[in-house]
Amino acid sequence: MEKLIPFTISDLAKLTSHRSGEVKFGEKMITIPKEENKIEFLKKSDAKYVLFGIPEDVGVRANFGRPGTASAWESAINSIANIQHNRFCKGSQIIILGTLDVSEEMEEAKDLDFHLTTDRQKLNTLVENIDKEVVHIVTSIIKCGKTPIIIGGGHNNAYGNIKGTALGLGKPINAINFDAHSDFRILEGRHSGNGFSYAYEEGFLKKYFIFGLHENYTSKNVLDILKKIEDRVTFNTYDEIKVRQEKNYQQEMNTALEFIKNDAYGIEIDLDSLPNIATSAMTMSGFSVEELRQFISFFGKNPNAAYLHICEGAPELGEEKNNHLIGKLIGYLITDFIKSRKEV
């Protein structure tokens, strides 16, 4: 974990707003002391969840998206530190590992032009560099018997999450993706639109369910590819559930769970599936926050849920006065996941 920037107890103290008569997550979450070996510490800790951030938007830039996803971690950890520690959810269940050091990749990416072939290839290479580090960290967490909670970053990091979990468990895994897009695009060099197709092609992703595709933003080429492999990769669309009401939301969650539940699976959440949330691909139409929270609670409570990844939030693209709200939303989603797993 050489490229990990550890999160310290003093970092946590700076973020926590102390108030008389209250106990906040920031007072109870666990950080790894400098003198401790990270792996040994994770193995012996009673905490189940390991939180880490990937503050990058290189994968989004490589996919011709709007940069800004690098800002999600800072917004999220500020909010998480100030959640109330109580009988519903306890901060002491979480170890904050830190953030992946992506400063070199971010610096190199900021002046690259997606429209130039050579620059696009450089962006693809930078994403591959980040992939390697994400794989290493996730593998290490899984091998310690812990559940990773990853805050992105772009959806390019799904690849590292899937590969890392598969390597940690020693077998391919499944994935459920709450997303307006398939992120199953052609293998044209790594970016935020093909993390799942690369993981599938390389044998780390066994079965994949895309929940709530937007019909207007899924190409014929992708639909044709999915049709050929529908026994292993399938989907439903937002339009058939919420617009035409041909399918029922709860029944669709049951269908998706049946498809993936027999093996370990990752829960992937792309915030661009929600309306009016600042993301690289912001939408005006989508599922509600409550529906997403129900989704995470439903899929989180299964023992085969192996990790949670929340990505594509871009607070710096939001309203200046309310750019803390994405962090607050991420805090809700993480605690919903932990609460759902009390019996696991």
matplotlib code that plots the C-alpha trace (Angstrom):
import matplotlib.pyplot as plt

x = [0.0, 2.8, 0.6, -1.9, -2.1, -3.1, -5.9, -4.8, -6.6, -5.7, -7.2, -10.4, -10.4, -10.2, -13.4, -15.5, -17.8, -17.9, -21.1, -22.0, -24.2, -23.6, -21.2, -20.2, -18.7, -15.5, -15.0, -15.5, -14.2, -10.9, -7.6, -4.5, -1.6, 1.6, 3.7, 1.3, 1.5, -1.7, -2.4, -1.8, -4.0, -6.8, -6.6, -6.9, -9.4, -13.0, -14.3, -16.0, -15.7, -12.7, -13.4, -11.1, -11.3, -10.0, -10.0, -9.6, -11.4, -8.8, -11.1, -13.9, -11.6, -10.6, -14.3, -14.9, -16.8, -16.9, -14.1, -15.1, -15.4, -12.1, -13.9, -16.4, -14.1, -13.5, -17.2, -18.1, -15.6, -16.6, -20.2, -19.5, -17.4, -20.4, -23.0, -24.4, -22.9, -25.9, -27.7, -28.8, -25.3, -21.9, -18.8, -16.6, -17.5, -15.5, -11.7, -10.7, -7.8, -7.1, -6.9, -5.1, -2.4, -3.4, -1.7, 0.8, -2.0, -4.2, -1.5, -0.5, -4.2, -5.3, -3.7, -4.4, -7.0, -9.4, -9.8, -6.1, -5.4, -2.0, -3.4, -6.3, -3.8, -2.0, -5.2, -5.9, -2.4, -3.0, -6.2, -4.4, -1.9, -4.7, -6.3, -3.2, -3.2, -7.0, -6.6, -3.8, -5.7, -9.0, -7.3, -5.5, -8.7, -10.6, -7.8, -8.0, -11.7, -13.0, -15.7, -14.4, -16.5, -15.0, -15.7, -14.7, -13.7, -15.0, -16.7, -13.5, -12.6, -15.3, -12.6, -10.1, -12.9, -14.0, -10.5, -9.3, -12.2, -11.9, -8.2, -8.8, -11.4, -9.6, -12.5, -14.6, -17.3, -20.7, -21.8, -25.0, -24.7, -27.3, -26.6, -28.0, -25.3, -23.9, -20.2, -19.8, -18.4, -15.7, -12.2, -10.7, -8.3, -9.3, -11.8, -14.9, -17.2, -15.7, -14.7, -17.2, -16.4, -12.6, -13.3, -15.6, -13.2, -10.3, -12.4, -12.8, -16.5, -18.8, -22.3, -23.4, -26.8, -27.3, -30.2, -32.1, -30.4, -31.6, -32.8, -31.9, -28.2, -27.5, -26.0, -27.3, -23.8, -23.9, -27.4, -26.3, -23.3, -25.5, -28.0, -25.3, -24.3, -27.6, -27.1, -24.2, -24.9, -28.4, -30.3, -33.6, -34.3, -35.4, -38.0, -39.8, -39.9, -40.7, -42.0, -44.0, -44.5, -44.2, -42.1, -42.3, -39.3, -39.4, -39.9, -37.0, -34.7, -35.8, -35.1, -31.6, -30.8, -31.7, -29.3, -26.3, -26.8, -25.1, -21.6, -19.9, -21.0, -20.0, -22.6, -21.8, -23.6, -23.3, -24.8, -25.7, -28.7, -30.3, -31.8, -30.2, -27.2, -23.9, -22.1, -20.0, -23.1, -25.9, -29.5, -32.9, -34.7, -34.0, -34.7, -35.3, -32.8, -35.2, -35.3, -31.5, -31.4, -33.8, -31.7, -28.5, -30.3, -31.9, -28.6, -26.5, -28.2, -27.3, -24.2, -22.6, -22.4, -18.6, -18.2, -19.9, -18.6, -20.2, -18.9, -19.3, -20.4, -18.9, -19.6, -17.5, -19.9, -22.9, -24.3, -21.6, -23.8, -25.0, -21.9, -21.9, -25.1, -23.4, -21.2, -24.3, -26.0, -22.9, -23.1, -26.7, -25.8, -22.9, -24.9, -27.8, -25.3, -23.9, -27.3, -28.6, -25.8, -26.4, -27.3, -24.5]
y = [0.0, 2.4, 4.8, 5.1, 8.4, 7.2, 8.9, 9.9, 10.5, 14.2, 14.4, 13.0, 15.4, 18.4, 17.3, 16.4, 19.1, 18.3, 19.1, 18.5, 15.5, 14.0, 11.4, 11.6, 9.0, 11.1, 10.3, 6.5, 5.6, 3.8, 5.1, 3.0, 4.3, 5.2, 2.6, -0.2, -2.6, -1.8, -5.4, -6.8, -4.1, -4.9, -8.6, -8.1, -5.3, -6.2, -3.5, -5.0, -2.1, -0.4, 3.0, 4.5, 7.2, 7.5, 11.3, 11.3, 12.2, 10.9, 8.1, 10.6, 12.8, 9.7, 9.1, 12.7, 13.5, 16.6, 16.5, 17.0, 13.5, 14.0, 16.2, 13.6, 12.1, 15.3, 16.2, 12.6, 12.2, 15.6, 14.5, 10.9, 12.3, 14.1, 11.4, 10.5, 7.4, 5.6, 2.3, 2.4, 2.6, 2.8, 4.6, 2.1, -0.4, 1.5, 1.7, 4.7, 3.5, 6.8, 7.8, 6.6, 9.1, 10.0, 13.4, 12.5, 11.1, 14.1, 16.6, 14.9, 14.5, 18.2, 19.5, 16.5, 16.9, 14.1, 15.0, 14.2, 10.5, 10.6, 12.5, 10.0, 7.1, 8.9, 9.2, 5.5, 4.7, 6.9, 5.1, 1.8, 3.1, 3.9, 0.4, -1.3, 0.5, 0.0, -3.7, -4.0, -2.1, -4.0, -7.4, -6.6, -5.6, -8.6, -11.0, -9.5, -10.6, -7.1, -5.4, -2.4, 0.7, 2.7, 6.4, 7.4, 8.9, 7.9, 4.6, 3.4, 2.2, -0.6, -2.6, -2.4, -3.2, -6.3, -7.6, -6.9, -8.7, -11.6, -12.0, -11.6, -14.4, -16.5, -16.7, -14.5, -12.4, -11.0, -7.3, -5.3, -1.8, 1.0, 3.1, 5.1, 3.6, 0.1, 1.0, -2.0, -0.2, -1.6, -2.3, 0.8, 1.7, 2.2, 4.9, 5.3, 3.7, 0.3, -0.9, -3.8, -4.9, -5.1, -7.1, -9.4, -9.9, -10.7, -13.3, -11.4, -10.6, -13.7, -12.3, -8.7, -7.0, -3.3, -1.8, 1.1, 1.7, 4.9, 3.8, 7.2, 6.8, 3.2, 2.6, 0.0, -1.5, -2.1, -3.5, -5.9, -7.0, -7.6, -9.6, -12.1, -12.7, -12.3, -15.4, -13.6, -9.9, -8.6, -5.4, -3.6, 0.0, 3.0, 3.7, 0.4, 0.6, 4.2, 5.7, 3.0, 1.1, -2.3, -3.6, -3.2, -1.8, -4.3, -7.3, -6.1, -6.0, -9.6, -10.6, -9.0, -10.6, -14.1, -13.4, -12.6, -14.0, -17.4, -15.9, -13.0, -9.7, -6.1, -3.3, -0.5, 2.9, 5.6, 8.8, 9.9, 7.6, 10.3, 13.5, 16.9, 15.4, 17.0, 14.3, 14.1, 13.0, 14.8, 13.9, 15.5, 12.2, 9.2, 7.2, 8.9, 9.0, 6.9, 4.2, 4.2, 3.8, 0.9, -0.6, -0.5, -1.9, -4.7, -5.8, -5.1, -7.5, -10.6, -12.4, -12.5, -8.7, -8.2, -4.4, -1.1, 1.4, 4.9, 6.9, 9.8, 12.4, 15.8, 18.3, 21.0, 20.9, 21.6, 24.8, 26.5, 27.0, 23.4, 21.4, 19.6, 17.7, 15.0, 14.2, 14.0, 11.7, 9.4, 9.3, 8.1, 5.4, 4.1, 3.9, 2.2, -0.5, -1.0, -1.1, -3.7, -6.1, -6.4, -10.1, -10.9]
z = [0.0, -0.9, -2.7, 0.2, 2.1, 5.6, 7.5, 11.0, 14.2, 14.0, 10.5, 11.9, 14.9, 12.6, 10.7, 13.8, 15.2, 18.9, 20.8, 24.4, 25.0, 21.5, 20.2, 16.6, 14.2, 14.2, 17.8, 17.3, 13.9, 13.9, 12.3, 12.0, 14.2, 12.3, 14.0, 13.2, 10.2, 8.2, 7.2, 10.7, 12.2, 9.8, 10.6, 14.4, 14.4, 15.3, 12.9, 9.8, 7.3, 5.8, 4.2, 1.6, -1.0, -4.6, -5.2, -9.0, -12.2, -14.7, -15.8, -16.4, -18.5, -20.5, -21.2, -22.3, -19.1, -17.0, -14.3, -10.7, -9.1, -7.3, -4.8, -3.5, -0.9, 1.0, 1.0, 2.1, 5.0, 6.4, 6.6, 7.8, 10.7, 11.9, 11.8, 15.2, 16.8, 18.4, 18.7, 15.0, 13.6, 15.3, 14.0, 15.8, 13.0, 10.5, 10.0, 7.8, 5.8, 3.9, 0.2, -2.8, -3.8, -7.3, -7.3, -10.1, -12.4, -11.7, -12.4, -15.7, -16.8, -16.3, -19.5, -21.7, -24.5, -25.1, -28.7, -29.5, -30.0, -28.2, -25.2, -25.0, -25.0, -22.1, -20.2, -20.7, -19.3, -16.3, -15.6, -15.8, -13.2, -10.9, -11.6, -10.3, -7.0, -6.5, -7.2, -4.6, -1.8, -2.4, -2.5, 0.8, 2.5, 1.3, 2.4, 5.9, 6.0, 5.9, 3.7, 1.6, 1.3, -1.6, -2.4, -5.9, -8.2, -11.5, -12.3, -13.9, -10.4, -10.7, -12.5, -9.6, -7.1, -9.0, -9.8, -6.3, -4.7, -7.1, -6.3, -2.6, -2.7, -5.3, -7.7, -10.1, -8.5, -9.6, -9.6, -9.4, -10.8, -10.0, -13.0, -15.9, -18.1, -18.7, -18.4, -20.7, -23.7, -26.0, -24.9, -26.4, -23.6, -20.0, -18.9, -16.8, -19.4, -19.6, -16.2, -16.3, -19.8, -19.0, -15.8, -17.7, -20.6, -18.2, -16.2, -12.9, -13.5, -13.7, -13.8, -14.0, -13.6, -14.7, -12.8, -14.3, -17.7, -19.4, -22.8, -24.4, -23.4, -24.2, -27.7, -30.2, -30.1, -26.3, -26.5, -29.3, -27.1, -24.1, -26.1, -27.0, -23.4, -21.6, -19.6, -17.8, -18.3, -18.2, -17.3, -16.8, -17.7, -15.7, -18.4, -18.2, -14.4, -13.6, -16.9, -18.6, -15.4, -17.1, -14.3, -10.5, -8.6, -5.7, -8.0, -10.2, -7.1, -6.4, -10.0, -9.9, -6.6, -8.0, -10.9, -8.7, -5.2, -5.6, -5.6, -3.8, -5.5, -5.5, -5.1, -7.5, -7.2, -9.8, -8.5, -12.1, -11.7, -9.5, -10.8, -10.0, -8.3, -9.4, -11.4, -14.6, -16.4, -14.5, -15.3, -14.8, -14.7, -12.5, -9.4, -6.1, -3.2, -1.2, -3.9, -4.0, -0.2, -0.4, -3.1, -0.9, 2.1, 0.1, -1.6, 1.4, 3.8, 1.7, 3.1, -0.4, -0.7, -0.8, -1.1, -1.7, -4.2, -4.5, -7.4, -9.9, -7.3, -8.1, -5.4, -7.1, -10.0, -7.7, -6.2, -4.2, -1.1, -1.1, -2.3, 1.1, 0.2, -1.9, 1.0, 3.2, 0.7, 0.6, 4.4, 4.3, 1.7, 3.7, 7.0, 5.1, 3.9, 7.4, 9.1, 6.6, 7.6, 11.3, 10.9, 8.5]

ax = plt.figure().add_subplot(projection="3d")
ax.plot(x, y, z, "-o")
ax.set_aspect("equal")
plt.show()
